[in-house]
Amino acid sequence: MSAARPLAAAQVRDAAPLFAALGDETRLRLLARLSTGGPDSITGLSARSEVTRQAITKHLTVLARAGLVRDERRGRERIWRLEPRRLADAQEHLERISRLWDDALARLASHVEG
């Protein structure tokens, strides 16, 4: 079994804003809605929410800074869409951390059994 390499400093810097953006219930709901319902405007996203349009805008800005969503202008509206590549990045980070834990547990088991 090959040992997983720890995250490099650049990888941690890249992952931190990603996971910070994912660490909010409202932002997770927005991502889920964009992933199942497709691209939508702030008006559409806030119509089915208890959160104000201003709050939705702020949450979408955080998600955009983390690269999880992007917007495009259509007339006077901004249409927001999910950026699935960044979700794949989050999954890769979590898988690497999982391998690190697996390696650590295997070393511990080997030490205890030895």
Summary of the structure (lengths in Angstrom):
residues: 114
radius of gyration: 18.7
end to end distance: 17.5
largest distance: 68.6
contacts: 290
relative contact order: 0.16
helix: 67%
strand: 12%
